[in-house]
């Protein structure tokens, strides 16, 4: 069984600079979440919970998931307060209970919370598939968003780990549902 982790795809991410290919990323996340659910897998939504004034305070508009995302009642929501969704949350316990064959990782922002999720998943000995076209961010002062994405996909493809880590495009995952 697969698990897909969707990191911080919340309304407040729409503030500020545009996020690279956000509509495409949302569509790909929805397609992969449906694939995982159809194969009796689990969808885990990571929700950042901030403080007053940062846009992610609980029960505010920015805290909500993007309305274009297909979040269902049987999905799992894990709330976090740091970049790493394993730190001080129930994520590790949840994954241990599910015992997935693969953990697919998507979301926002590539170089912060998605990267922390990838590295902690690997550190906790899970076989990881990063969805190479399933994460996004804004341009950074020194790099354009597509370059940051390409750079992180390369880094993740070359991490030294005890478990498998791979980077695949959505179409590859959707075409190979039977593996």
Secondary structure, DSSP 8 states (H G I E B T S, - for coil): -EEEEEE--BGGGGSSS--TTHHHHHHHHHHHHHHHHHTT-EEEEEEE-B-TTSS-BTTSGGGSB-TTS---TTSEEEEESSS-TTTTSSHHHHHHHH--SEEEEEEE-IIIIIHHHHHHHHHTT--EEEEEEEEE----SSS-HHHHHHHHHHHHHT---SS-EEEE-HHHHHHTTT-
